[in-house]
């Protein structure tokens, strides 16, 4: 038996309204509305999507820059070591025969 609402004290009105209706969303197989109920415009939704994309792109760029810096340092190390060795050799002077 359904509970009766506070307006059902004695006389019935037309049309009767079930104030205690609960839709079972577990079995609902419909489609959602493109309007979330938040009242956002299409421009605002695009703006939010753009901001999310820019944040994600900035994260990816930072990761790529760190990887590039590691590769650059790894490849530059032999060149730097060679320059140091050549400078030390030139400071010593020519060997005496």
Secondary structure as GFF3:
##gff-version 3
##sequence-region A 1 97
A	DSSP	alpha_helix	42	92	.	.	.	ID=ss1
###
